[in-house]
Amino acid sequence: MILRLTTLSLSVILFITGCATTKVDEKEPAAKTAQTTVEKAVSEGKPASVPERPFPDGSLYPLLVAEFALRRQDFPTALSHYLQQSAALNDPAISAQATRLAHFMREEEQALTAARQWAKLSPESAEAHRMLAVMLSREGDVFPALEHFETLARAGEAAAFPMLAYRFAELPAPTQNAVIKKLKHLLDEGLEKAQIHLALAYMYKTLGDVDTALANVSACLALAPQHQQAMLLEAKLLQETGAAKPFARIEQAVAAHPDDRLLRLNYATLLTESNLSAARKQYEKLLAQSPRDGELLLYLALINRSLGDKLAARHYLERLQELSVVTDQAHFYLGQFAEEEGRISDATSHYRQVREGRLFLDAQRHHGKMLLNQHLLEEFSELFHHQRKQHDSLAEPLFGLESALLAGAGLDAQAITVLDAGIAKYPASTSLRYARAMQFESMDRLDAMEADLRTILGREPDNSSALNALGYTLANKTDRLDEAAGLIQRALSIDPDEPAILDSMGWLSYRQGDYTQALAYLKRAYQAFPDPEVAAHLGEVLWMNGDRNAAREVWQKALHENADHPVLRETVQRLTQDEAL
């Protein structure tokens, strides 16, 4: 939980601080940050307004509407009018405003369209090229982005070349090689050497070439010794190589600049991945500087919880609750703490206050499970009915979640009833129909299961999950092995490295009597995903093939981690007949 939280924070820090707005001065000890107009607007809570100037009569009224909409913070109306006028008028100021506002609202497609026009109308504008280059980088459109960064660099402006690494991993290998070749050419020309070395370091890290990545980040730091982004990347790379002191440089920087909050935050974030106790000390120092920072209080609560210090975790949570605003994320974790301590009423209160965001469904899962544990089935149903009314866009996954909780509580018939209702409302839903098929399978209603999976495959013939589920069930619970083979082989051709499909292929081979092929598939599946059911299958084939010591070893490890798994326990008991493992 901590690691997911802090990894996200780190990725945001890396690409917001230093990438988009920082120009490295190779003669100065540290980079200087320049806020763009849109960043200033964000910090003030509203975008900047367009400078006063005469406009054609047909444009004056919509521009006034846009301006007054901005003052009311009616950003959608303002953006709509600015985009219309940006297309109608060849005025760079209007295109600039449309770009900034769309970017501020995270309407990236519209921002990109406006930015292209802005850069075309005002080719001398560094801000236009910078914003367009960053947006293109985020879209993975690397060569146009590179052209705009090059334009900036040749004009002596900040050029955030590391942004080119943003989606580098998704590019085909020839494109990756071409980008690296172009950057090396610019490097030979002496353009933005520190930033280009850093961009290359990120790219080589993506390619798995840690040594070349380290060489480039070292070159960046030789030119700009206090470059925070480079220090962070160096520490990560040194960790990968197993270096004894991967944080040496950033530790020295923190000691030399104890009041640099961002530097210490980046350092603390890095430490959470390897040394929670050391990370806690850094977060405590940050909190001393900002005692009412809710995120820091939450981080410290979670870190102390992970370290087993419940008293300290409770202390930070109590301080968090004293703040006037508690975020959805904070309510979720406060609910978890209360649930673990048996304070059901408090937990319920907090989960109810998680109203949106990525933790909303998780909060409903915890809340619903607590209600089922108390046998409050009516309140449970009312919870999900209410949330579907309040969150129409999440109604479909809420049907799925409600049914999964009911099934987990052994209420199979009720789970089917919920899925029936969900499919009635969303007849095209693959996820709900697949969930119902799996629920039917668990109830040994194989005809109904097959009907649902056949319906999915009629719409999506290359749905590897449905192909595999039907093929595995036929192989496991029927004698239709030839039919099962066709389905599983087709799934495997679509997704050849999926552990679940490899497991199905192994189990089918076992049912067909081909133990050698079965072991080959099951070992691949288990290596990729050591799931208890895969362990049960692998152990059974090893056992039946005469390698009982190897079977026991697989089962012992799986039972140690999943002692109550039904398939694993049934397999072991059936084959060993209770003899000691």
QUINORJO-V207058 format. One record per helix or strand of 2 or more residues. SS is the DSSP state (@ for helix, = for strand). FROM is the first residue (numbers start at 1). TO is the last residue. If there is no record, write none. Layout:
ss:SS from:FROM to:TO
ss:SS from:FROM to:TO
//
This chain:
ss:@ from:2 to:16
ss:= from:22 to:23
ss:= from:32 to:33
ss:@ from:37 to:44
ss:@ from:57 to:71
ss:@ from:75 to:88
ss:@ from:92 to:104
ss:@ from:108 to:121
ss:@ from:126 to:139
ss:@ from:142 to:154
ss:@ from:161 to:165
ss:@ from:168 to:170
ss:@ from:173 to:189
ss:@ from:193 to:206
ss:@ from:210 to:223
ss:@ from:228 to:241
ss:@ from:248 to:256
ss:@ from:261 to:271
ss:@ from:276 to:289
ss:@ from:294 to:306
ss:@ from:310 to:322
ss:@ from:328 to:340
ss:@ from:344 to:352
ss:@ from:360 to:373
ss:@ from:377 to:390
ss:@ from:392 to:408
ss:@ from:412 to:425
ss:@ from:430 to:442
ss:@ from:446 to:459
ss:@ from:464 to:477
ss:@ from:481 to:494
ss:@ from:499 to:511
ss:@ from:515 to:528
ss:@ from:532 to:544
ss:@ from:548 to:561
ss:@ from:566 to:576
//
